[in-house]
Structure formats: C-alpha cells, structure tokens
Amino acid sequence: MIRAIKRVLTGSMLAALMIMPAAPAYAVPVDVTSVDAFGEFAAVSEFAAPKKTVTVKCYLMNLRNEATGDVVYGTGKDKAAAQADANTKVPRGHKLKHCDVVR
C-alpha cells in the first residue's frame, strides 16, 4: 500500500492532489461558546471589524459660484455616504464646493 502511494505521489502531482484533502476539517476555528438566541453563531469580537464612520468637511459656495467660506460637516459609512449627508445640510441658495475627509 505504501509503495503504491509513493508511486502515485512521485508520478503525478495531480493524482497526489486528488488523494490529499485541500484543507483539514480542523483548520477553521469555530467558537461554539458564543451562540445567539436564534441558535446561530454570534460574531466573535476578535474577528469582527471595528465599526467605521467617515466625517467630511465640505466648503460651500453660492449659486453665483462664489466661495462663501462657510463649511458643512457630514458623516457616513464611507466618503460618498458622508458627502450625501452633508448635502442634506446645505442651506438654500448654496451648493457644495468640495469635500475633504476629516476622519
């Protein structure tokens, strides 16, 4: 038996890959202690990504394309969402000039 396996392993790598499993079943860590109320696994805090919010500072200009020097802040999950939030806070007769990420 061992002689046949050696012959297969030395003869063809494709055959060797077909015999050996790609990843053993014990290679993926599972935390069975944290189960939520619905019987599903809850997110383990050490593997969960921290919640991230982006804040942007947007400069305003009036409709005659003159910079006013006023700013509006917006927050969101990413820059586009933060800019959309800032756009809702623009006063009448103004528009956003450009937005810079603050944090």
Biopython code that builds the backbone (N, CA, C, O; Angstrom):
import numpy as np
from Bio.PDB.StructureBuilder import StructureBuilder

atoms = [
    (1, "MET", "N", (0.817, -1.186, 0.000)),
    (1, "MET", "CA", (0.000, 0.000, 0.000)),
    (1, "MET", "C", (0.865, 1.257, 0.000)),
    (1, "MET", "O", (0.633, 2.163, -0.799)),
    (2, "ILE", "N", (1.843, 1.322, 0.870)),
    (2, "ILE", "CA", (2.720, 2.493, 0.940)),
    (2, "ILE", "C", (3.520, 2.627, -0.352)),
    (2, "ILE", "O", (3.759, 3.733, -0.835)),
    (3, "ARG", "N", (3.931, 1.484, -0.905)),
    (3, "ARG", "CA", (4.678, 1.521, -2.152)),
    (3, "ARG", "C", (3.817, 2.087, -3.286)),
    (3, "ARG", "O", (4.328, 2.795, -4.153)),
    (4, "ALA", "N", (2.522, 1.782, -3.287)),
    (4, "ALA", "CA", (1.624, 2.299, -4.315)),
    (4, "ALA", "C", (1.403, 3.802, -4.138)),
    (4, "ALA", "O", (1.326, 4.542, -5.119)),
    (5, "ILE", "N", (1.303, 4.246, -2.892)),
    (5, "ILE", "CA", (1.122, 5.676, -2.648)),
    (5, "ILE", "C", (2.373, 6.443, -3.056)),
    (5, "ILE", "O", (2.276, 7.518, -3.648)),
    (6, "LYS", "N", (3.551, 5.898, -2.745)),
    (6, "LYS", "CA", (4.793, 6.555, -3.149)),
    (6, "LYS", "C", (4.877, 6.660, -4.664)),
    (6, "LYS", "O", (5.320, 7.678, -5.196)),
    (7, "ARG", "N", (4.450, 5.606, -5.365)),
    (7, "ARG", "CA", (4.490, 5.612, -6.817)),
    (7, "ARG", "C", (3.552, 6.680, -7.376)),
    (7, "ARG", "O", (3.901, 7.372, -8.332)),
    (8, "VAL", "N", (2.356, 6.819, -6.783)),
    (8, "VAL", "CA", (1.405, 7.825, -7.235)),
    (8, "VAL", "C", (1.926, 9.219, -6.929)),
    (8, "VAL", "O", (1.824, 10.118, -7.764)),
    (9, "LEU", "N", (2.484, 9.407, -5.733)),
    (9, "LEU", "CA", (2.968, 10.732, -5.347)),
    (9, "LEU", "C", (4.160, 11.169, -6.191)),
    (9, "LEU", "O", (4.266, 12.345, -6.540)),
    (10, "THR", "N", (5.040, 10.263, -6.517)),
    (10, "THR", "CA", (6.195, 10.639, -7.320)),
    (10, "THR", "C", (5.838, 10.729, -8.790)),
    (10, "THR", "O", (6.502, 11.447, -9.538)),
    (11, "GLY", "N", (4.819, 10.028, -9.220)),
    (11, "GLY", "CA", (4.476, 10.010, -10.630)),
    (11, "GLY", "C", (3.653, 11.202, -11.088)),
    (11, "GLY", "O", (3.880, 11.714, -12.184)),
    (12, "SER", "N", (2.712, 11.654, -10.284)),
    (12, "SER", "CA", (1.818, 12.699, -10.754)),
    (12, "SER", "C", (1.379, 13.571, -9.583)),
    (12, "SER", "O", (0.844, 13.075, -8.592)),
    (13, "MET", "N", (1.607, 14.849, -9.706)),
    (13, "MET", "CA", (1.158, 15.772, -8.663)),
    (13, "MET", "C", (-0.362, 15.914, -8.686)),
    (13, "MET", "O", (-0.980, 16.140, -7.645)),
    (14, "LEU", "N", (-0.961, 15.784, -9.859)),
    (14, "LEU", "CA", (-2.411, 15.873, -9.955)),
    (14, "LEU", "C", (-3.067, 14.744, -9.175)),
    (14, "LEU", "O", (-4.058, 14.961, -8.478)),
    (15, "ALA", "N", (-2.529, 13.560, -9.289)),
    (15, "ALA", "CA", (-3.067, 12.431, -8.537)),
    (15, "ALA", "C", (-2.853, 12.629, -7.049)),
    (15, "ALA", "O", (-3.699, 12.247, -6.241)),
    (16, "ALA", "N", (-1.732, 13.223, -6.682)),
    (16, "ALA", "CA", (-1.459, 13.471, -5.269)),
    (16, "ALA", "C", (-2.441, 14.494, -4.711)),
    (16, "ALA", "O", (-2.882, 14.362, -3.569)),
    (17, "LEU", "N", (-2.789, 15.506, -5.494)),
    (17, "LEU", "CA", (-3.742, 16.496, -5.028)),
    (17, "LEU", "C", (-5.141, 15.908, -4.914)),
    (17, "LEU", "O", (-5.938, 16.363, -4.094)),
    (18, "MET", "N", (-5.445, 14.906, -5.723)),
    (18, "MET", "CA", (-6.747, 14.265, -5.636)),
    (18, "MET", "C", (-6.849, 13.390, -4.398)),
    (18, "MET", "O", (-7.942, 13.204, -3.864)),
    (19, "ILE", "N", (-5.734, 12.855, -3.935)),
    (19, "ILE", "CA", (-5.740, 11.980, -2.759)),
    (19, "ILE", "C", (-5.775, 12.805, -1.475)),
    (19, "ILE", "O", (-6.525, 12.488, -0.551)),
    (20, "MET", "N", (-4.962, 13.865, -1.416)),
    (20, "MET", "CA", (-4.852, 14.655, -0.193)),
    (20, "MET", "C", (-5.974, 15.697, -0.149)),
    (20, "MET", "O", (-6.282, 16.311, -1.170)),
    (21, "PRO", "N", (-6.580, 15.900, 1.007)),
    (21, "PRO", "CA", (-7.598, 16.944, 1.103)),
    (21, "PRO", "C", (-6.964, 18.329, 1.014)),
    (21, "PRO", "O", (-5.805, 18.513, 1.387)),
    (22, "ALA", "N", (-7.728, 19.300, 0.519)),
    (22, "ALA", "CA", (-7.207, 20.661, 0.353)),
    (22, "ALA", "C", (-6.937, 21.309, 1.698)),
    (22, "ALA", "O", (-5.880, 21.914, 1.877)),
    (23, "ALA", "N", (-7.850, 21.205, 2.646)),
    (23, "ALA", "CA", (-7.660, 21.769, 3.977)),
    (23, "ALA", "C", (-8.308, 20.817, 4.971)),
    (23, "ALA", "O", (-9.442, 20.382, 4.767)),
    (24, "PRO", "N", (-7.609, 20.496, 6.025)),
    (24, "PRO", "CA", (-8.214, 19.602, 7.017)),
    (24, "PRO", "C", (-9.391, 20.280, 7.708)),
    (24, "PRO", "O", (-9.459, 21.508, 7.773)),
    (25, "ALA", "N", (-10.307, 19.482, 8.218)),
    (25, "ALA", "CA", (-11.520, 20.000, 8.823)),
    (25, "ALA", "C", (-11.231, 20.815, 10.076)),
    (25, "ALA", "O", (-12.014, 21.699, 10.426)),
    (26, "TYR", "N", (-10.147, 20.543, 10.742)),
    (26, "TYR", "CA", (-9.822, 21.243, 11.976)),
    (26, "TYR", "C", (-9.085, 22.562, 11.722)),
    (26, "TYR", "O", (-8.715, 23.235, 12.683)),
    (27, "ALA", "N", (-8.860, 22.953, 10.466)),
    (27, "ALA", "CA", (-8.097, 24.157, 10.163)),
    (27, "ALA", "C", (-8.902, 25.437, 10.382)),
    (27, "ALA", "O", (-8.311, 26.499, 10.578)),
    (28, "VAL", "N", (-10.220, 25.365, 10.356)),
    (28, "VAL", "CA", (-11.046, 26.559, 10.520)),
    (28, "VAL", "C", (-11.498, 26.643, 11.972)),
    (28, "VAL", "O", (-12.193, 25.743, 12.445)),
    (29, "PRO", "N", (-11.117, 27.720, 12.708)),
    (29, "PRO", "CA", (-11.528, 27.821, 14.107)),
    (29, "PRO", "C", (-13.005, 28.186, 14.223)),
    (29, "PRO", "O", (-13.491, 29.072, 13.521)),
    (30, "VAL", "N", (-13.701, 27.505, 15.101)),
    (30, "VAL", "CA", (-15.107, 27.780, 15.346)),
    (30, "VAL", "C", (-15.287, 27.949, 16.841)),
    (30, "VAL", "O", (-14.872, 27.093, 17.622)),
    (31, "ASP", "N", (-15.907, 29.053, 17.243)),
    (31, "ASP", "CA", (-16.168, 29.319, 18.649)),
    (31, "ASP", "C", (-17.580, 28.863, 18.956)),
    (31, "ASP", "O", (-18.538, 29.556, 18.616)),
    (32, "VAL", "N", (-17.727, 27.713, 19.591)),
    (32, "VAL", "CA", (-19.052, 27.162, 19.861)),
    (32, "VAL", "C", (-19.639, 27.701, 21.154)),
    (32, "VAL", "O", (-20.783, 27.390, 21.484)),
    (33, "THR", "N", (-18.883, 28.503, 21.892)),
    (33, "THR", "CA", (-19.401, 29.037, 23.148)),
    (33, "THR", "C", (-20.296, 30.245, 22.931)),
    (33, "THR", "O", (-21.116, 30.556, 23.794)),
    (34, "SER", "N", (-20.165, 30.935, 21.806)),
    (34, "SER", "CA", (-20.971, 32.137, 21.583)),
    (34, "SER", "C", (-22.077, 31.842, 20.578)),
    (34, "SER", "O", (-21.872, 31.946, 19.369)),
    (35, "VAL", "N", (-23.237, 31.477, 21.082)),
    (35, "VAL", "CA", (-24.401, 31.205, 20.242)),
    (35, "VAL", "C", (-25.482, 32.193, 20.651)),
    (35, "VAL", "O", (-25.757, 32.359, 21.839)),
    (36, "ASP", "N", (-26.098, 32.853, 19.668)),
    (36, "ASP", "CA", (-27.118, 33.847, 19.998)),
    (36, "ASP", "C", (-28.467, 33.170, 20.238)),
    (36, "ASP", "O", (-28.553, 31.942, 20.247)),
    (37, "ALA", "N", (-29.502, 33.956, 20.429)),
    (37, "ALA", "CA", (-30.819, 33.432, 20.801)),
    (37, "ALA", "C", (-31.460, 32.587, 19.709)),
    (37, "ALA", "O", (-32.325, 31.763, 20.002)),
    (38, "PHE", "N", (-31.053, 32.774, 18.454)),
    (38, "PHE", "CA", (-31.672, 32.030, 17.359)),
    (38, "PHE", "C", (-30.932, 30.743, 17.035)),
    (38, "PHE", "O", (-31.284, 30.062, 16.072)),
    (39, "GLY", "N", (-29.911, 30.394, 17.817)),
    (39, "GLY", "CA", (-29.179, 29.166, 17.594)),
    (39, "GLY", "C", (-28.064, 29.303, 16.582)),
    (39, "GLY", "O", (-27.434, 28.309, 16.220)),
    (40, "GLU", "N", (-27.807, 30.514, 16.119)),
    (40, "GLU", "CA", (-26.723, 30.730, 15.173)),
    (40, "GLU", "C", (-25.521, 31.285, 15.919)),
    (40, "GLU", "O", (-25.646, 31.818, 17.021)),
    (41, "PHE", "N", (-24.356, 31.153, 15.300)),
    (41, "PHE", "CA", (-23.148, 31.636, 15.935)),
    (41, "PHE", "C", (-23.112, 33.153, 15.917)),
    (41, "PHE", "O", (-23.348, 33.776, 14.882)),
    (42, "ALA", "N", (-22.819, 33.735, 17.047)),
    (42, "ALA", "CA", (-22.684, 35.189, 17.134)),
    (42, "ALA", "C", (-21.297, 35.575, 16.647)),
    (42, "ALA", "O", (-20.392, 34.742, 16.618)),
    (43, "ALA", "N", (-21.129, 36.823, 16.269)),
    (43, "ALA", "CA", (-19.835, 37.306, 15.786)),
    (43, "ALA", "C", (-18.849, 37.334, 16.943)),
    (43, "ALA", "O", (-19.144, 37.862, 18.015)),
    (44, "VAL", "N", (-17.691, 36.768, 16.716)),
    (44, "VAL", "CA", (-16.644, 36.765, 17.727)),
    (44, "VAL", "C", (-15.956, 38.120, 17.662)),
    (44, "VAL", "O", (-15.594, 38.590, 16.583)),
    (45, "SER", "N", (-15.777, 38.745, 18.816)),
    (45, "SER", "CA", (-15.297, 40.121, 18.845)),
    (45, "SER", "C", (-13.881, 40.263, 18.304)),
    (45, "SER", "O", (-13.553, 41.305, 17.736)),
    (46, "GLU", "N", (-13.029, 39.248, 18.460)),
    (46, "GLU", "CA", (-11.660, 39.394, 17.984)),
    (46, "GLU", "C", (-11.563, 39.318, 16.459)),
    (46, "GLU", "O", (-10.573, 39.777, 15.889)),
    (47, "PHE", "N", (-12.571, 38.748, 15.786)),
    (47, "PHE", "CA", (-12.540, 38.651, 14.335)),
    (47, "PHE", "C", (-13.400, 39.726, 13.673)),
    (47, "PHE", "O", (-13.254, 39.975, 12.476)),
    (48, "ALA", "N", (-14.285, 40.361, 14.422)),
    (48, "ALA", "CA", (-15.183, 41.349, 13.847)),
    (48, "ALA", "C", (-14.420, 42.644, 13.569)),
    (48, "ALA", "O", (-13.597, 43.075, 14.377)),
    (49, "ALA", "N", (-14.697, 43.248, 12.440)),
    (49, "ALA", "CA", (-14.048, 44.503, 12.077)),
    (49, "ALA", "C", (-14.670, 45.634, 12.896)),
    (49, "ALA", "O", (-15.874, 45.617, 13.154)),
    (50, "PRO", "N", (-13.877, 46.602, 13.299)),
    (50, "PRO", "CA", (-14.443, 47.714, 14.048)),
    (50, "PRO", "C", (-15.368, 48.541, 13.167)),
    (50, "PRO", "O", (-15.154, 48.669, 11.962)),
    (51, "LYS", "N", (-16.390, 49.092, 13.786)),
    (51, "LYS", "CA", (-17.327, 49.913, 13.025)),
    (51, "LYS", "C", (-16.623, 51.208, 12.643)),
    (51, "LYS", "O", (-15.975, 51.844, 13.474)),
    (52, "LYS", "N", (-16.757, 51.587, 11.392)),
    (52, "LYS", "CA", (-16.027, 52.729, 10.874)),
    (52, "LYS", "C", (-17.000, 53.751, 10.334)),
    (52, "LYS", "O", (-17.908, 53.423, 9.571)),
    (53, "THR", "N", (-16.803, 54.994, 10.737)),
    (53, "THR", "CA", (-17.568, 56.084, 10.164)),
    (53, "THR", "C", (-16.592, 57.111, 9.611)),
    (53, "THR", "O", (-15.481, 57.272, 10.117)),
    (54, "VAL", "N", (-17.017, 57.787, 8.588)),
    (54, "VAL", "CA", (-16.203, 58.795, 7.931)),
    (54, "VAL", "C", (-16.887, 60.139, 8.125)),
    (54, "VAL", "O", (-18.102, 60.257, 7.965)),
    (55, "THR", "N", (-16.102, 61.149, 8.471)),
    (55, "THR", "CA", (-16.612, 62.508, 8.587)),
    (55, "THR", "C", (-15.952, 63.366, 7.523)),
    (55, "THR", "O", (-14.734, 63.327, 7.350)),
    (56, "VAL", "N", (-16.760, 64.142, 6.810)),
    (56, "VAL", "CA", (-16.225, 65.019, 5.773)),
    (56, "VAL", "C", (-16.552, 66.465, 6.109)),
    (56, "VAL", "O", (-17.565, 66.763, 6.742)),
    (57, "LYS", "N", (-15.670, 67.354, 5.671)),
    (57, "LYS", "CA", (-15.854, 68.798, 5.821)),
    (57, "LYS", "C", (-16.017, 69.359, 4.418)),
    (57, "LYS", "O", (-15.101, 69.271, 3.601)),
    (58, "CYS", "N", (-17.187, 69.937, 4.135)),
    (58, "CYS", "CA", (-17.486, 70.416, 2.796)),
    (58, "CYS", "C", (-17.607, 71.935, 2.804)),
    (58, "CYS", "O", (-18.298, 72.511, 3.645)),
    (59, "TYR", "N", (-16.943, 72.560, 1.878)),
    (59, "TYR", "CA", (-17.000, 74.013, 1.740)),
    (59, "TYR", "C", (-18.196, 74.383, 0.866)),
    (59, "TYR", "O", (-18.569, 73.649, -0.048)),
    (60, "LEU", "N", (-18.783, 75.531, 1.167)),
    (60, "LEU", "CA", (-19.981, 75.972, 0.450)),
    (60, "LEU", "C", (-19.654, 77.096, -0.515)),
    (60, "LEU", "O", (-18.708, 77.860, -0.321)),
    (61, "MET", "N", (-20.448, 77.175, -1.541)),
    (61, "MET", "CA", (-20.383, 78.303, -2.471)),
    (61, "MET", "C", (-21.815, 78.676, -2.834)),
    (61, "MET", "O", (-22.710, 77.830, -2.827)),
    (62, "ASN", "N", (-22.020, 79.950, -3.150)),
    (62, "ASN", "CA", (-23.370, 80.365, -3.515)),
    (62, "ASN", "C", (-23.636, 80.019, -4.975)),
    (62, "ASN", "O", (-22.749, 79.521, -5.668)),
    (63, "LEU", "N", (-24.826, 80.277, -5.433)),
    (63, "LEU", "CA", (-25.208, 79.868, -6.783)),
    (63, "LEU", "C", (-24.550, 80.712, -7.878)),
    (63, "LEU", "O", (-24.653, 80.380, -9.059)),
    (64, "ARG", "N", (-23.877, 81.797, -7.495)),
    (64, "ARG", "CA", (-23.113, 82.594, -8.468)),
    (64, "ARG", "C", (-21.656, 82.113, -8.527)),
    (64, "ARG", "O", (-20.792, 82.807, -9.063)),
    (65, "ASN", "N", (-21.393, 80.935, -7.982)),
    (65, "ASN", "CA", (-20.069, 80.296, -7.949)),
    (65, "ASN", "C", (-19.033, 81.124, -7.198)),
    (65, "ASN", "O", (-17.872, 81.190, -7.600)),
    (66, "GLU", "N", (-19.453, 81.745, -6.120)),
    (66, "GLU", "CA", (-18.549, 82.486, -5.261)),
    (66, "GLU", "C", (-18.394, 81.727, -3.951)),
    (66, "GLU", "O", (-19.385, 81.353, -3.325)),
    (67, "ALA", "N", (-17.152, 81.500, -3.537)),
    (67, "ALA", "CA", (-16.906, 80.805, -2.283)),
    (67, "ALA", "C", (-17.329, 81.693, -1.124)),
    (67, "ALA", "O", (-17.000, 82.878, -1.093)),
    (68, "THR", "N", (-18.056, 81.124, -0.175)),
    (68, "THR", "CA", (-18.541, 81.904, 0.967)),
    (68, "THR", "C", (-17.671, 81.721, 2.196)),
    (68, "THR", "O", (-17.715, 82.555, 3.100)),
    (69, "GLY", "N", (-16.878, 80.654, 2.261)),
    (69, "GLY", "CA", (-16.047, 80.383, 3.431)),
    (69, "GLY", "C", (-16.758, 79.572, 4.486)),
    (69, "GLY", "O", (-16.135, 79.164, 5.466)),
    (70, "ASP", "N", (-18.046, 79.326, 4.317)),
    (70, "ASP", "CA", (-18.800, 78.516, 5.269)),
    (70, "ASP", "C", (-18.537, 77.032, 5.004)),
    (70, "ASP", "O", (-18.210, 76.643, 3.882)),
    (71, "VAL", "N", (-18.684, 76.205, 6.051)),
    (71, "VAL", "CA", (-18.467, 74.762, 5.916)),
    (71, "VAL", "C", (-19.668, 74.012, 6.474)),
    (71, "VAL", "O", (-20.411, 74.527, 7.308)),
    (72, "VAL", "N", (-19.839, 72.796, 5.999)),
    (72, "VAL", "CA", (-20.867, 71.875, 6.469)),
    (72, "VAL", "C", (-20.185, 70.535, 6.698)),
    (72, "VAL", "O", (-19.354, 70.117, 5.893)),
    (73, "TYR", "N", (-20.530, 69.856, 7.791)),
    (73, "TYR", "CA", (-19.964, 68.544, 8.093)),
    (73, "TYR", "C", (-21.000, 67.464, 7.829)),
    (73, "TYR", "O", (-22.201, 67.687, 7.987)),
    (74, "GLY", "N", (-20.521, 66.284, 7.422)),
    (74, "GLY", "CA", (-21.394, 65.140, 7.211)),
    (74, "GLY", "C", (-20.700, 63.866, 7.636)),
    (74, "GLY", "O", (-19.474, 63.784, 7.577)),
    (75, "THR", "N", (-21.459, 62.867, 8.064)),
    (75, "THR", "CA", (-20.898, 61.579, 8.477)),
    (75, "THR", "C", (-21.614, 60.449, 7.752)),
    (75, "THR", "O", (-22.769, 60.582, 7.349)),
    (76, "GLY", "N", (-20.905, 59.332, 7.593)),
    (76, "GLY", "CA", (-21.486, 58.170, 6.938)),
    (76, "GLY", "C", (-20.535, 56.999, 6.963)),
    (76, "GLY", "O", (-19.443, 57.089, 7.523)),
    (77, "LYS", "N", (-20.949, 55.885, 6.351)),
    (77, "LYS", "CA", (-20.131, 54.678, 6.315)),
    (77, "LYS", "C", (-18.897, 54.851, 5.449)),
    (77, "LYS", "O", (-17.839, 54.305, 5.762)),
    (78, "ASP", "N", (-19.016, 55.594, 4.379)),
    (78, "ASP", "CA", (-17.886, 55.871, 3.504)),
    (78, "ASP", "C", (-17.979, 57.324, 3.053)),
    (78, "ASP", "O", (-18.884, 58.049, 3.466)),
    (79, "LYS", "N", (-17.040, 57.749, 2.203)),
    (79, "LYS", "CA", (-16.987, 59.148, 1.814)),
    (79, "LYS", "C", (-18.235, 59.570, 1.049)),
    (79, "LYS", "O", (-18.729, 60.681, 1.237)),
    (80, "ALA", "N", (-18.742, 58.707, 0.201)),
    (80, "ALA", "CA", (-19.930, 59.051, -0.591)),
    (80, "ALA", "C", (-21.147, 59.236, 0.306)),
    (80, "ALA", "O", (-21.937, 60.157, 0.094)),
    (81, "ALA", "N", (-21.307, 58.371, 1.305)),
    (81, "ALA", "CA", (-22.442, 58.500, 2.217)),
    (81, "ALA", "C", (-22.300, 59.740, 3.088)),
    (81, "ALA", "O", (-23.290, 60.410, 3.382)),
    (82, "ALA", "N", (-21.080, 60.047, 3.501)),
    (82, "ALA", "CA", (-20.850, 61.250, 4.310)),
    (82, "ALA", "C", (-21.107, 62.503, 3.493)),
    (82, "ALA", "O", (-21.652, 63.477, 4.012)),
    (83, "GLN", "N", (-20.726, 62.493, 2.229)),
    (83, "GLN", "CA", (-20.959, 63.643, 1.365)),
    (83, "GLN", "C", (-22.457, 63.811, 1.101)),
    (83, "GLN", "O", (-22.943, 64.938, 1.015)),
    (84, "ALA", "N", (-23.183, 62.719, 0.975)),
    (84, "ALA", "CA", (-24.635, 62.801, 0.796)),
    (84, "ALA", "C", (-25.301, 63.370, 2.047)),
    (84, "ALA", "O", (-26.265, 64.129, 1.947)),
    (85, "ASP", "N", (-24.787, 63.004, 3.234)),
    (85, "ASP", "CA", (-25.307, 63.549, 4.486)),
    (85, "ASP", "C", (-25.040, 65.051, 4.566)),
    (85, "ASP", "O", (-25.909, 65.817, 4.982)),
    (86, "ALA", "N", (-23.844, 65.468, 4.171)),
    (86, "ALA", "CA", (-23.508, 66.897, 4.183)),
    (86, "ALA", "C", (-24.365, 67.657, 3.179)),
    (86, "ALA", "O", (-24.708, 68.815, 3.417)),
    (87, "ASN", "N", (-24.709, 67.038, 2.084)),
    (87, "ASN", "CA", (-25.516, 67.688, 1.050)),
    (87, "ASN", "C", (-26.934, 67.975, 1.548)),
    (87, "ASN", "O", (-27.588, 68.897, 1.060)),
    (88, "THR", "N", (-27.410, 67.190, 2.517)),
    (88, "THR", "CA", (-28.738, 67.445, 3.078)),
    (88, "THR", "C", (-28.733, 68.638, 4.016)),
    (88, "THR", "O", (-29.798, 69.157, 4.349)),
    (89, "LYS", "N", (-27.558, 69.087, 4.450)),
    (89, "LYS", "CA", (-27.443, 70.196, 5.400)),
    (89, "LYS", "C", (-27.093, 71.531, 4.731)),
    (89, "LYS", "O", (-26.851, 72.526, 5.415)),
    (90, "VAL", "N", (-27.067, 71.549, 3.419)),
    (90, "VAL", "CA", (-26.709, 72.770, 2.688)),
    (90, "VAL", "C", (-27.879, 73.752, 2.742)),
    (90, "VAL", "O", (-29.014, 73.381, 2.441)),
    (91, "PRO", "N", (-27.609, 75.007, 3.124)),
    (91, "PRO", "CA", (-28.701, 75.985, 3.175)),
    (91, "PRO", "C", (-29.172, 76.380, 1.770)),
    (91, "PRO", "O", (-28.473, 76.166, 0.780)),
    (92, "ARG", "N", (-30.357, 76.953, 1.712)),
    (92, "ARG", "CA", (-30.954, 77.364, 0.445)),
    (92, "ARG", "C", (-30.073, 78.429, -0.218)),
    (92, "ARG", "O", (-29.587, 79.346, 0.444)),
    (93, "GLY", "N", (-29.876, 78.297, -1.518)),
    (93, "GLY", "CA", (-29.079, 79.254, -2.269)),
    (93, "GLY", "C", (-27.594, 78.938, -2.275)),
    (93, "GLY", "O", (-26.793, 79.751, -2.736)),
    (94, "HIS", "N", (-27.213, 77.772, -1.773)),
    (94, "HIS", "CA", (-25.808, 77.366, -1.737)),
    (94, "HIS", "C", (-25.664, 75.969, -2.321)),
    (94, "HIS", "O", (-26.645, 75.250, -2.505)),
    (95, "LYS", "N", (-24.430, 75.604, -2.607)),
    (95, "LYS", "CA", (-24.115, 74.239, -3.043)),
    (95, "LYS", "C", (-22.734, 73.882, -2.517)),
    (95, "LYS", "O", (-21.971, 74.751, -2.095)),
    (96, "LEU", "N", (-22.421, 72.578, -2.550)),
    (96, "LEU", "CA", (-21.114, 72.117, -2.070)),
    (96, "LEU", "C", (-20.038, 72.444, -3.089)),
    (96, "LEU", "O", (-20.230, 72.260, -4.291)),
    (97, "LYS", "N", (-18.914, 72.926, -2.603)),
    (97, "LYS", "CA", (-17.777, 73.194, -3.480)),
    (97, "LYS", "C", (-16.930, 71.937, -3.608)),
    (97, "LYS", "O", (-16.755, 71.413, -4.708)),
    (98, "HIS", "N", (-16.415, 71.461, -2.511)),
    (98, "HIS", "CA", (-15.696, 70.183, -2.463)),
    (98, "HIS", "C", (-15.651, 69.711, -1.037)),
    (98, "HIS", "O", (-15.834, 70.500, -0.110)),
    (99, "CYS", "N", (-15.407, 68.419, -0.846)),
    (99, "CYS", "CA", (-15.394, 67.823, 0.495)),
    (99, "CYS", "C", (-14.051, 67.180, 0.766)),
    (99, "CYS", "O", (-13.467, 66.542, -0.110)),
    (100, "ASP", "N", (-13.564, 67.352, 1.987)),
    (100, "ASP", "CA", (-12.317, 66.727, 2.440)),
    (100, "ASP", "C", (-12.649, 65.803, 3.601)),
    (100, "ASP", "O", (-13.494, 66.121, 4.437)),
    (101, "VAL", "N", (-11.974, 64.650, 3.648)),
    (101, "VAL", "CA", (-12.178, 63.699, 4.745)),
    (101, "VAL", "C", (-11.476, 64.240, 5.987)),
    (101, "VAL", "O", (-10.289, 64.564, 5.952)),
    (102, "VAL", "N", (-12.228, 64.335, 7.085)),
    (102, "VAL", "CA", (-11.661, 64.798, 8.348)),
    (102, "VAL", "C", (-11.160, 63.627, 9.152)),
    (102, "VAL", "O", (-10.028, 63.646, 9.633)),
    (103, "ARG", "N", (-11.978, 62.606, 9.307)),
    (103, "ARG", "CA", (-11.575, 61.374, 9.998)),
    (103, "ARG", "C", (-12.400, 60.211, 9.526)),
    (103, "ARG", "O", (-12.208, 59.088, 9.992)),
]
sb = StructureBuilder()
sb.init_structure("model")
sb.init_model(0)
sb.init_chain("A")
sb.init_seg("    ")
for serial, (resi, resn, name, xyz) in enumerate(atoms, 1):
    if name == "N":
        sb.init_residue(resn, " ", resi, " ")
    sb.init_atom(name, np.array(xyz, "f"), 0.0, 1.0, " ", f" {name:<3s}", serial, name[0])
structure = sb.get_structure()
